[in-house]
Amino acid sequence: MSGKTTDAVEDTGGAGSTANGGASGLGAGSSNNNNNSNKNQAPSKQIEKIVLQYLKSKGYKDAEKALREDAMLEGNDSTLGDLASAFPASEMGADASVPSWILFYNEAEQGNPDAYRQSYRELRRWIDSSLDAYKHELYAASYPIFVQSYLDLHTRGLHEKAAEFMELYSGDHMEHHGQDIGVLKTLTTKAHVEENELAKVYRENKYGVRMTRVGLELLLSFLQDHQFTLLMRTVNQHLNIRTVDGAVPISSQREADVGITGHTQNQLDEFNRQEVALGSAPLDSFVRDEVERTLQDEAGRADTETARSEATSLLETFAHVKQEAAATGLSARDAVPLPPARGPEVEQQIADLKALRKRVALGPAALPSVCMYTLHNTDSTLNCATVSEDLSLLAGGFSESYIKLWSLTRTPLRGFQSVIAPSAISGEEDVETARERTTEDSRRLVGHSGAVFGVDISFDSKYLISGSEDRTARLWSLDTFTNVVCYKGHNYPIWDVAFAPQGFYFATASHDRTARLWSCDHIYALRIFAGHLSDVNCVRFHPNSKYVVTGSSDKSVRLWDVQRGSCVRVFTGHTGSVDAVAISPDGRIMASAGDDQTVSVWDLGSGRRMNSLTAHTGPVYSLAFSQEGTLLLSASADETVRAWDVKRSPTASDHPIIVQRRHNQQEESAGQEPDGSGADADAMDVDSPEKPAASGSGSAAAKDAGEGKKRDAAGIWKSKRVAESEALLRTWRTKSTPVYSVMMTKRNLAVATGAFALQ
């Protein structure tokens, strides 16, 4: 029941205090200046003594005893008059009652024109640093506090302070309440507040917020400990807090935000209606002309009919690609600026055309082949892995602060010698002569001073980017196997890195709750994407490089505009941390997954969830779309890779594979063993344990075997059973190997990577 102002600090001697935030002009006798008012304000102990004497005079013995014990007040025989002398008598009068003194003390904070901004700023900082489990409900509770503080400032005639307050903190709530904030911004006078219909709705009704008991106690304790009486009054008068069972976590702000009955409280759907350009990136004019010229030259030089036919076919394919790019692509004005194209881009475009001609069309009846690379003897130190697009290199990041490269073609990884005379290099043969004389097909890249959590290889396999616990990202040359640039900017460890499809740009995701956009020719970040409430765990570029997708521990996924640096989509619905995201090659669909073991498929245009896919029994680490965007692959800690049909036709449920799976599941539910190889007839299980002989033994081993349980290194994931979605097409199982990453090549070959885990 303290009336202490926001910035009041109790004197160490206990006889008085100073206050930096006090204001004059309160009550009668407002002619006193600020300095006198600040010097005469009473310490909190003085108020406690006044309340104690007030309770004593009224005969509330139990309340007096409780307060004396809680406040540790002993031997206090002073009268109310003696205690009141500690207050500025010139302000309120010497004979004012105790309720008047306490009212005056609360009004002192209200009269401070900066009190709302200071107290809300501290509340916002506290929520930012609070536990992730309670951030969603605390942010939901902060919105009505923000609105009422803004309206109070206008009501008190502090219109400039109200506009400043709105400008500073409206960005915190634009995603969920953009429409209401747009209306409230138009208020400029007290009369506007009294006449505006939306302001009346907020003033005359309590705002509903769903909170756990722990979250509510944390909020109230913070306000009481910091003695923010203005915010405490707002909570008491304008919030209707509904407590829920603490065992059921509140997974999103939308779930916590109940709002006002009859008023649309959560406007996330409206926020997700922002216009986005999801078309493919336009073809560079130099690349287009050079590809056509090269293919025409190859057709002219062809000495056989087969070679001439192949070159002609490539020209026809390229004409089709240009036509599609012109129909669905971005204009040159809307595209992300890139440096002038050179030879590697032309070579890559021709390689893509050749892969397109040999691509296998995938579907429920034509599933991809999966190549699995298993790394042994990692001693649980492998944190991440990636494979280059041309399948020539495999890179892994380790906890021992280094990156290891393997040549998948068994070609020796030879860098350049330490001393090279540029004048001695006149041709390609001289370049090869200058390389090291080694036969090793693996190398270590040393430079980080902390664990490496993210690696990615550029589209032309010339560069590698890495992110580390040491808060830096490093660019490595795969020609020299040396560190080229060290990028600094994040304040905490970097969890993930990703190159843009066209190279030149890359993005990082960090523990500091931000993702950042970088270009290879600048040592500082070009954009900072801030808005997540917790760690940003993963980051990927849209195929046209105009957008970046991030997944976070706050259980949400966001789509960011690279050129504006702003969020244009928010996807909520996960019940756990989001650790993997992927975008289809056509740029229309996005998939996300993580600790909740569920793969969510989203429509980027509308921001709505298309499907929720279940079958995994462990966290999902990686996702990848087929080149047509019809199939989705997921890699998980449950030691499986699974294929999903994400663009199911109306007759997909009648496909023989789906029919057989449904039949097997029905037999399982009836207690029968299905035909085939166990619980999943079309799963490739390479490490199925030997089935024990049927017996009536009640041993634990027999019980586990009867339930079909299997133990991995952690001993948890394989023992679970999850209802499988009908969109699941196939499951590939590994031998005690959690799968860290999965990718699809241009020809629709699936490549997975994992580290063998000793049981």
C-alpha positions in Angstrom: 0.0 0.0 0.0 2.9 2.2 -0.7 2.6 5.5 -2.5 6.2 5.8 -3.4 7.0 7.4 -6.8 8.7 5.5 -9.5 12.2 6.9 -9.0 12.1 7.3 -5.2 15.1 5.9 -3.4 15.0 5.3 0.4 17.8 7.1 2.3 20.3 4.7 4.0 19.8 6.6 7.3 16.0 5.9 7.2 15.2 9.5 8.2 14.2 10.8 4.8 14.4 10.2 1.1 14.8 11.8 -2.3 12.7 11.4 -5.3 13.7 12.2 -8.9 10.3 11.7 -10.4 8.1 13.9 -8.1 6.0 16.7 -9.5 4.6 19.8 -7.9 1.1 21.3 -8.2 -0.8 18.6 -6.4 -3.8 19.4 -4.2 -3.9 22.7 -2.3 -0.9 24.8 -2.0 0.5 23.9 -5.3 2.8 26.9 -5.4 5.7 25.0 -3.9 8.5 24.2 -6.4 9.7 20.8 -7.4 12.7 20.8 -5.2 10.7 21.5 -2.0 8.2 18.8 -3.0 11.0 16.2 -3.7 12.7 16.9 -0.4 9.6 16.7 1.7 8.2 13.4 0.4 8.0 10.7 3.0 9.8 7.4 2.9 7.9 4.2 2.6 8.5 3.3 6.3 6.7 6.4 7.3 3.6 5.4 5.4 3.7 2.0 6.9 3.8 3.5 10.3 0.8 5.7 9.5 -1.2 2.8 8.2 -0.3 0.9 11.4 -1.5 3.7 13.7 -4.6 4.0 11.5 -5.4 0.3 12.0 -4.7 0.6 15.8 -7.0 3.6 16.1 -9.8 1.7 14.4 -9.4 -1.4 16.6 -8.3 -3.8 13.8 -6.0 -5.8 16.1 -5.4 -8.7 13.8 -4.6 -6.5 10.8 -2.3 -4.4 13.0 -0.4 -7.4 14.2 0.0 -8.8 10.7 1.3 -5.5 9.3 3.7 -5.0 12.3 5.1 -8.5 11.7 5.4 -8.2 7.9 6.9 -4.7 7.9 9.0 -5.4 11.0 7.7 -2.4 12.9 8.3 -2.5 16.6 7.9 0.0 19.4 6.0 2.5 17.3 4.0 4.7 19.7 4.0 7.9 17.6 0.6 9.5 17.0 -0.9 10.2 13.6 -0.1 13.8 14.0 3.6 13.2 14.6 3.8 10.9 11.7 1.9 13.3 9.4 4.5 16.0 10.1 6.9 14.1 7.8 4.7 15.0 4.9 4.6 18.3 3.1 1.9 20.1 5.1 1.8 23.0 2.8 0.5 20.7 0.1 -2.4 19.0 1.9 -2.9 20.6 5.2 -1.7 19.4 8.6 -5.0 17.8 9.6 -5.4 15.7 6.5 -6.6 12.1 7.2 -4.5 9.0 6.5 -6.5 8.1 3.3 -5.8 11.6 2.0 -2.1 11.2 2.6 -2.0 7.9 0.7 -4.2 9.3 -2.0 -1.8 12.3 -2.3 1.2 9.9 -2.5 -0.4 7.9 -5.4 -1.4 11.1 -7.2 2.2 12.2 -7.0 3.1 9.5 -9.5 0.1 10.3 -11.7 1.1 13.9 -11.9 4.5 13.1 -13.2 4.2 13.6 -17.0 6.8 10.9 -17.7 5.6 8.4 -15.2 3.6 6.3 -17.7 6.5 6.2 -20.1 9.0 5.2 -17.4 6.9 2.6 -15.8 5.7 1.0 -19.0 9.3 1.0 -20.3 10.4 -0.9 -17.2 7.5 -3.3 -17.6 8.5 -3.9 -21.2 12.1 -4.6 -20.3 11.1 -7.0 -17.6 8.8 -9.0 -19.9 11.6 -9.2 -22.5 13.9 -10.7 -19.9 11.3 -13.0 -18.3 11.0 -16.7 -18.7 9.9 -17.9 -22.2 7.1 -19.9 -20.7 5.3 -16.8 -19.5 6.2 -14.2 -22.2 3.1 -14.8 -24.3 0.6 -14.1 -21.5 2.7 -11.2 -20.1 2.8 -9.5 -23.6 -1.0 -10.1 -23.9 -1.5 -8.4 -20.5 0.8 -5.5 -21.5 -1.5 -4.5 -24.4 -4.5 -3.2 -22.4 -2.0 -1.5 -20.0 -0.5 0.2 -23.0 -3.9 1.4 -24.3 -5.2 2.6 -21.0 -1.9 4.5 -20.3 -2.2 6.2 -23.7 -5.8 7.2 -23.0 -5.0 8.4 -19.5 -2.3 10.7 -20.9 -4.9 12.3 -23.3 -7.5 12.5 -20.5 -5.0 14.5 -18.3 -4.2 16.9 -21.2 -0.7 15.5 -21.8 -1.3 15.2 -25.5 2.3 15.5 -26.6 3.4 12.9 -24.1 0.6 10.6 -25.3 1.8 10.9 -28.9 5.3 10.2 -27.8 4.2 7.2 -25.8 2.3 5.8 -28.8 5.2 6.3 -31.2 7.6 4.6 -28.8 5.6 1.4 -28.0 2.9 0.9 -30.6 5.3 -1.3 -32.5 5.1 -4.0 -29.8 1.4 -4.6 -30.6 0.9 -3.8 -34.3 0.9 -7.5 -35.3 -2.0 -8.5 -33.1 -3.9 -5.2 -32.7 -2.9 -3.1 -35.8 -6.4 -2.0 -36.6 -7.2 -0.7 -33.1 -3.8 1.1 -32.8 -4.4 2.7 -36.2 -7.6 4.2 -34.8 -6.2 5.2 -31.4 -3.3 7.0 -33.1 -5.9 9.5 -34.5 -6.9 10.7 -31.0 -5.4 14.1 -30.2 -7.6 15.7 -27.5 -9.5 14.8 -24.4 -12.7 15.3 -26.3 -11.7 12.7 -28.9 -11.2 10.2 -26.1 -14.6 10.9 -24.7 -16.4 10.7 -28.1 -14.4 8.0 -30.0 -16.4 4.7 -30.1 -13.3 2.5 -29.8 -11.9 4.5 -26.9 -15.3 4.1 -25.2 -15.1 0.3 -25.7 -11.8 0.2 -23.9 -12.8 2.6 -21.2 -16.2 1.1 -20.4 -15.2 -2.6 -20.5 -12.6 -4.8 -18.9 -10.1 -6.5 -21.2 -9.9 -10.2 -20.8 -6.5 -11.9 -20.5 -5.8 -15.6 -19.9 -2.9 -16.2 -17.6 -1.4 -19.0 -15.5 -1.3 -18.5 -11.8 2.5 -18.2 -11.8 2.4 -15.6 -14.6 -0.2 -13.5 -12.7 1.8 -13.6 -9.5 5.0 -12.6 -11.4 3.2 -9.6 -12.9 1.7 -8.4 -9.7 4.9 -8.9 -7.8 6.8 -6.9 -10.3 4.3 -4.0 -10.1 4.3 -4.1 -6.3 8.0 -4.4 -5.9 8.6 -1.4 -8.2 5.6 0.4 -6.8 4.1 1.3 -10.1 0.8 2.4 -8.7 -0.4 3.7 -12.1 0.0 0.4 -13.8 -1.4 -1.5 -10.8 -4.5 0.7 -10.9 -4.9 -0.1 -14.6 -4.6 -3.8 -13.9 -7.3 -3.6 -11.1 -9.7 -1.4 -13.0 -9.4 -2.4 -16.7 -8.2 -6.1 -16.8 -10.3 -9.2 -16.4 -7.7 -11.9 -15.8 -8.7 -15.5 -16.1 -6.3 -17.9 -14.5 -5.7 -21.3 -16.0 -4.0 -24.5 -14.9 -0.3 -23.8 -14.8 0.4 -27.3 -16.1 -1.1 -26.3 -19.4 1.3 -23.8 -21.0 0.0 -20.9 -23.0 1.6 -21.4 -26.4 0.8 -18.1 -28.1 -0.3 -14.6 -27.5 -3.4 -15.3 -29.5 -4.4 -17.9 -26.9 -3.7 -15.6 -24.0 -5.5 -12.6 -25.6 -9.2 -13.0 -24.8 -10.1 -9.3 -25.4 -13.4 -7.5 -24.9 -16.6 -9.3 -25.5 -18.2 -8.2 -28.8 -15.0 -6.6 -30.1 -12.4 -8.3 -32.4 -9.5 -8.5 -30.0 -6.9 -10.3 -32.1 -6.2 -8.9 -35.5 -3.4 -11.2 -36.6 -5.4 -12.3 -39.6 -5.7 -8.7 -40.8 -1.9 -8.2 -40.3 -1.2 -11.3 -42.4 -3.2 -9.8 -45.3 -0.3 -7.5 -46.2 0.7 -7.7 -49.8 3.6 -10.0 -50.6 5.4 -10.7 -53.8 6.0 -14.5 -53.9 7.0 -14.8 -57.6 10.3 -16.2 -58.7 13.4 -14.0 -59.1 13.8 -12.5 -62.5 16.5 -13.9 -64.8 19.6 -11.6 -65.0 19.9 -10.3 -68.6 23.6 -11.2 -68.8 22.8 -14.8 -67.6 19.9 -15.1 -70.0 21.9 -13.9 -73.0 25.0 -15.9 -72.1 23.1 -19.1 -71.6 21.4 -18.8 -74.9 24.7 -18.0 -76.7 26.4 -21.0 -75.0 23.7 -23.5 -75.9 23.6 -22.2 -79.5 27.4 -22.6 -79.7 27.2 -26.1 -78.3 24.5 -27.0 -80.9 26.6 -25.5 -83.7 29.7 -27.4 -82.6 28.0 -30.7 -82.0 29.5 -33.4 -84.3 26.8 -36.0 -83.6 23.1 -36.0 -83.9 22.7 -36.9 -80.2 24.8 -34.0 -79.0 22.9 -31.6 -81.4 19.6 -32.9 -80.2 20.5 -32.5 -76.5 21.7 -28.9 -77.1 18.4 -28.1 -78.9 16.4 -29.7 -76.2 18.2 -27.5 -73.6 17.4 -24.4 -75.6 13.7 -25.4 -75.7 13.7 -26.1 -71.9 15.4 -22.7 -71.3 12.7 -21.0 -73.4 10.1 -22.6 -71.2 11.9 -21.4 -68.1 12.1 -17.9 -69.4 8.4 -17.9 -70.2 7.5 -19.1 -66.7 9.8 -16.6 -65.1 8.1 -13.8 -67.1 4.6 -15.0 -66.1 5.2 -15.6 -62.3 8.4 -13.7 -61.5 9.1 -10.4 -59.9 9.8 -7.3 -61.9 13.4 -6.0 -62.0 12.3 -3.1 -59.8 10.9 -5.3 -57.0 13.8 -7.8 -57.0 16.6 -7.7 -54.4 19.7 -5.9 -55.8 22.5 -8.2 -56.8 26.0 -7.6 -58.1 26.6 -8.2 -61.8 26.4 -11.8 -62.8 29.6 -13.6 -63.8 30.6 -17.0 -65.2 29.6 -19.2 -62.2 25.9 -18.0 -62.5 25.9 -19.0 -66.2 27.4 -22.4 -65.5 24.9 -22.9 -62.6 22.0 -22.0 -64.9 23.1 -24.5 -67.5 23.6 -27.2 -64.8 20.1 -26.5 -63.5 18.7 -26.9 -67.1 20.4 -30.3 -67.4 19.1 -31.4 -64.0 15.6 -30.2 -64.9 15.6 -32.4 -68.0 16.6 -35.4 -65.9 14.4 -34.7 -63.0 12.1 -37.4 -61.7 8.5 -36.4 -61.1 7.6 -37.3 -57.6 4.2 -38.3 -56.1 2.5 -40.9 -53.9 3.4 -43.6 -56.4 6.9 -42.3 -57.2 8.8 -41.6 -54.0 12.4 -40.2 -54.0 15.5 -42.3 -53.4 17.2 -41.3 -50.1 21.0 -41.3 -49.7 21.9 -41.3 -46.0 25.4 -40.1 -44.9 26.1 -41.4 -41.3 29.1 -39.8 -39.4 30.7 -42.1 -36.9 32.9 -41.5 -33.9 31.6 -37.9 -33.3 31.3 -38.5 -29.6 28.0 -36.4 -29.6 30.0 -33.3 -30.6 28.4 -32.8 -34.1 25.9 -29.9 -33.9 25.0 -29.4 -37.5 25.7 -30.7 -41.0 25.0 -29.7 -44.6 25.7 -31.0 -48.1 26.5 -28.9 -51.1 24.0 -28.7 -54.0 26.4 -30.5 -56.4 26.9 -33.3 -53.8 30.6 -32.8 -53.8 31.1 -31.7 -50.2 29.7 -32.5 -46.7 30.4 -30.0 -43.9 29.8 -30.5 -40.2 30.0 -28.0 -37.3 31.4 -29.4 -34.0 31.4 -28.4 -30.3 35.2 -28.3 -30.4 35.0 -25.0 -32.3 36.0 -26.4 -35.8 34.3 -27.2 -39.0 35.1 -30.5 -40.8 34.8 -30.9 -44.6 34.5 -34.3 -46.4 34.8 -34.8 -50.1 31.9 -37.0 -51.2 33.6 -37.7 -54.5 36.8 -38.8 -52.7 38.7 -36.1 -54.6 41.5 -34.7 -52.4 40.8 -31.4 -50.8 43.8 -29.4 -51.9 44.2 -25.8 -51.0 46.9 -23.4 -52.2 50.4 -23.4 -50.9 51.3 -20.8 -48.3 53.7 -19.0 -50.7 52.5 -18.3 -54.2 54.1 -16.0 -56.8 51.3 -14.4 -58.7 53.6 -13.7 -61.7 54.1 -17.5 -62.0 50.4 -18.2 -62.6 49.4 -17.8 -66.2 46.9 -20.5 -66.8 44.8 -23.3 -65.2 47.7 -25.7 -65.1 49.7 -23.2 -63.1 46.8 -22.9 -60.6 46.8 -26.7 -60.1 50.6 -26.7 -59.6 50.2 -24.1 -56.9 47.9 -26.3 -54.9 49.0 -28.4 -51.9 50.3 -32.0 -52.5 47.9 -33.9 -50.3 45.8 -37.0 -50.8 43.4 -36.3 -47.8 39.7 -36.1 -48.7 38.8 -34.3 -45.5 39.9 -31.0 -43.9 39.4 -29.0 -40.7 38.6 -25.3 -40.8 39.8 -23.7 -37.6 39.0 -20.2 -36.6 36.0 -20.0 -34.2 36.5 -19.8 -30.5 33.2 -21.5 -29.6 31.0 -24.4 -30.6 29.8 -24.2 -34.3 26.0 -24.4 -34.5 25.3 -23.6 -38.1 26.9 -24.1 -41.5 25.8 -23.6 -45.1 27.5 -23.9 -48.5 26.9 -21.4 -51.4 25.1 -22.5 -54.5 28.4 -22.7 -56.5 30.3 -24.6 -53.7 32.9 -21.8 -53.6 32.1 -20.5 -50.1 30.9 -21.7 -46.7 29.3 -19.6 -44.0 29.4 -20.7 -40.3 27.8 -19.4 -37.1 29.2 -20.0 -33.6 28.8 -19.7 -29.9 31.5 -17.0 -30.1 28.9 -14.7 -31.5 30.5 -14.4 -34.9 29.8 -15.6 -38.4 32.7 -16.5 -40.6 33.0 -16.8 -44.4 35.4 -19.5 -45.6 36.8 -20.0 -49.1 36.5 -23.6 -50.3 39.3 -22.9 -52.9 41.9 -22.0 -50.3 40.2 -23.5 -47.2 40.9 -20.4 -45.2 38.7 -17.9 -43.3 38.0 -14.8 -45.5 35.8 -12.6 -43.3 34.7 -12.5 -39.7 31.3 -10.9 -39.2 30.5 -9.4 -35.8 27.2 -7.9 -34.6 25.2 -10.4 -32.6 25.3 -10.2 -28.8 24.8 -13.9 -28.1 25.5 -17.3 -29.8 24.4 -17.7 -33.4 22.2 -20.8 -33.9 21.8 -20.9 -37.7 23.1 -19.5 -40.9 21.8 -19.6 -44.5 23.0 -18.4 -47.9 20.5 -16.8 -50.3 19.7 -18.9 -53.4 21.6 -16.5 -55.6 24.5 -16.2 -53.2 26.0 -12.8 -52.1 23.6 -12.4 -49.2 23.3 -14.6 -46.1 21.3 -14.5 -42.9 22.0 -15.5 -39.3 19.7 -16.5 -36.4 20.8 -15.9 -32.8 20.1 -16.3 -29.1 19.7 -12.5 -28.9 16.1 -12.9 -30.4 17.1 -11.4 -33.7 17.9 -12.5 -37.2 20.2 -10.4 -39.4 20.9 -10.0 -43.1 24.4 -9.7 -44.3 26.2 -9.3 -47.6 29.5 -10.9 -48.3 31.2 -7.6 -49.1 30.2 -5.8 -45.9 31.4 -6.6 -42.4 28.2 -5.1 -40.7 24.6 -6.3 -40.9 22.4 -4.7 -43.6 19.1 -5.5 -41.7 18.2 -6.5 -38.2 14.9 -8.5 -38.0 13.7 -8.0 -34.4 10.3 -9.1 -33.1 10.6 -12.6 -31.8 10.1 -13.0 -28.1 12.8 -15.7 -27.7 15.7 -17.3 -29.5 15.6 -17.3 -33.3 16.6 -21.0 -34.0 16.5 -21.3 -37.8 16.5 -19.0 -40.8 15.9 -19.6 -44.5 15.5 -17.4 -47.6 12.6 -17.4 -49.9 13.5 -18.6 -53.4 13.3 -15.1 -54.8 15.6 -13.8 -51.9 13.0 -11.0 -51.3 12.0 -12.6 -48.0 13.5 -14.4 -45.0 11.7 -16.9 -42.8 12.6 -17.4 -39.2 11.5 -20.0 -36.6 11.8 -19.2 -32.9 11.6 -20.7 -29.4 8.6 -18.4 -28.9 6.6 -21.1 -30.9 6.1 -18.8 -33.9 7.4 -18.4 -37.4 7.8 -15.0 -39.1 8.2 -13.9 -42.7 10.4 -10.7 -43.1 10.7 -8.3 -46.0 14.4 -8.0 -46.8 14.2 -4.6 -48.4 12.0 -3.0 -45.7 13.3 -5.0 -42.8 9.8 -5.4 -41.4 7.7 -8.5 -40.6 4.9 -9.2 -43.1 3.6 -12.5 -41.8 3.3 -14.2 -38.4 2.5 -17.9 -38.1 1.3 -19.2 -34.8 0.0 -22.6 -33.7 3.0 -24.6 -32.7 3.1 -25.8 -29.1 6.9 -26.1 -28.9 10.0 -24.4 -30.1 10.3 -24.1 -33.9 13.7 -25.6 -35.1 13.2 -26.1 -38.8 11.6 -24.2 -41.7 11.5 -24.7 -45.5 9.9 -23.0 -48.4 8.7 -24.8 -51.6 10.6 -24.0 -54.8 7.6 -22.1 -56.2 7.6 -19.9 -53.1 4.0 -20.4 -52.2 4.1 -22.9 -49.4 6.1 -22.9 -46.2 6.7 -25.8 -43.7 7.8 -25.6 -40.1 8.5 -28.1 -37.3 10.3 -28.5 -34.0 10.0 -29.7 -30.5 6.3 -30.3 -30.7 7.0 -33.2 -33.2 4.4 -31.8 -35.6 5.1 -30.6 -39.1 2.9 -27.6 -40.0 2.3 -26.6 -43.6 1.4 -22.9 -44.3 0.1 -20.9 -47.2 2.4 -17.9 -47.4 -0.2 -15.8 -49.3 -2.9 -16.0 -46.7 -0.8 -16.8 -43.6 -3.1 -19.7 -42.7 -2.2 -23.3 -41.8 -3.0 -25.8 -44.6 -2.2 -29.0 -42.7 -0.8 -30.3 -39.5 1.2 -33.5 -40.0 1.9 -36.0 -37.2 3.9 -39.2 -37.0 7.3 -38.2 -35.6 8.0 -39.2 -32.1 10.9 -36.9 -31.5 11.9 -33.2 -32.3 12.1 -32.5 -36.1 15.5 -31.1 -37.1 15.2 -30.4 -40.8 12.7 -30.1 -43.7 13.0 -30.1 -47.5 10.5 -29.8 -50.4 10.7 -31.7 -53.6 11.4 -29.5 -56.7 7.7 -29.6 -57.7 6.7 -28.7 -54.2 4.3 -31.7 -54.0 6.3 -33.8 -51.4 7.9 -32.7 -48.1 10.7 -34.6 -46.3 11.3 -34.3 -42.6 14.3 -35.5 -40.6 13.9 -36.1 -36.8 15.6 -37.1 -33.6 13.4 -40.3 -33.7 16.0 -41.6 -36.3 13.7 -41.4 -39.2 13.2 -39.5 -42.5 9.5 -39.3 -43.5 7.9 -38.3 -46.8 4.6 -36.3 -46.8 2.1 -35.5 -49.5 1.5 -31.7 -49.0 -0.5 -31.1 -52.1 -2.9 -34.0 -51.9 -5.4 -34.4 -54.7 -9.1 -35.2 -54.0 -8.4 -38.9 -54.7 -5.1 -39.0 -52.7 -6.8 -40.9 -49.8 -7.7 -43.7 -52.2 -4.1 -44.3 -53.3 -3.1 -48.0 -52.6 -0.3 -46.8 -50.2 -2.7 -44.8 -48.2 -5.4 -47.6 -48.2 -2.8 -50.2 -47.1 -1.6 -47.9 -44.2 -5.2 -47.3 -43.1 -5.8 -51.1 -43.1 -2.6 -51.7 -41.0 -3.6 -49.1 -38.5 -7.1 -50.6 -38.1 -5.6 -54.0 -37.5 -3.2 -52.5 -34.9 -6.1 -50.8 -33.1 -7.9 -54.2 -33.0 -4.8 -55.7 -31.3 -3.6 -57.7 -34.4 -0.2 -57.7 -35.9 -0.5 -56.2 -39.4 1.0 -57.8 -42.5 4.4 -56.7 -43.6 7.3 -55.5 -41.4 5.7 -54.3 -38.2 3.8 -51.2 -37.3 4.6 -49.4 -40.6 4.3 -51.8 -43.6 6.0 -49.5 -46.0 8.8 -48.3 -43.7 12.4 -49.3 -44.3 13.5 -50.4 -40.8 17.2 -51.3 -40.9 17.6 -51.8 -37.2 14.6 -53.8 -36.1 15.4 -55.7 -33.0 14.9 -59.4 -32.8 11.5 -60.3 -31.6 11.5 -62.3 -28.4 9.7 -65.6 -28.2 6.1 -65.2 -27.1 5.7 -66.2 -23.5 3.6 -65.4 -20.5 6.6 -64.0 -18.6 5.8 -60.8 -16.8 9.3 -59.4 -17.0 9.9 -55.8 -18.0 11.8 -56.8 -21.1 9.0 -58.9 -22.4 6.5 -56.1 -21.6 8.6 -53.6 -23.6 8.9 -56.0 -26.5 5.2 -56.7 -26.5 4.5 -53.0 -26.8 6.9 -52.7 -29.7 9.2 -50.3 -27.8 12.7 -49.6 -29.0 15.4 -47.6 -27.2 17.6 -45.0 -28.9 20.7 -43.3 -27.3 18.5 -41.0 -25.3 16.0 -43.8 -24.5 12.9 -41.8 -25.1 11.9 -41.1 -28.7 11.3 -44.6 -30.0 9.1 -45.7 -27.1 6.4 -43.2 -28.1 3.4 -43.9 -30.3 1.8 -41.1 -32.3 -1.3 -41.1 -34.6 0.0 -40.9 -38.2 -1.5 -38.4 -40.6 -2.9 -39.8 -43.8 -0.5 -37.5 -45.7 2.4 -39.7 -44.6 3.7 -41.6 -47.6 6.7 -43.4 -46.3 9.1 -43.7 -43.4 12.8 -44.5 -43.7 14.5 -45.6 -40.5 18.2 -45.4 -39.7 20.3 -47.5 -37.4 20.5 -45.6 -34.2 21.2 -42.3 -36.1 19.2 -39.1 -35.3 18.9 -37.3 -38.7 20.3 -33.8 -38.5 19.5 -32.5 -42.0 17.7 -33.5 -45.2 17.8 -31.8 -48.6 16.5 -32.4 -52.1 18.8 -32.1 -55.2 17.7 -30.5 -58.4 17.0 -34.0 -59.7 14.8 -34.9 -56.7 17.3 -37.1 -54.9 16.9 -36.9 -51.2 20.2 -36.6 -49.1 20.1 -37.0 -45.4 22.9 -36.6 -42.8 23.2 -37.7 -39.2 25.6 -38.9 -36.5 25.6 -42.5 -35.2 24.7 -42.6 -31.6 26.1 -45.4 -29.4 23.4 -47.2 -27.5 
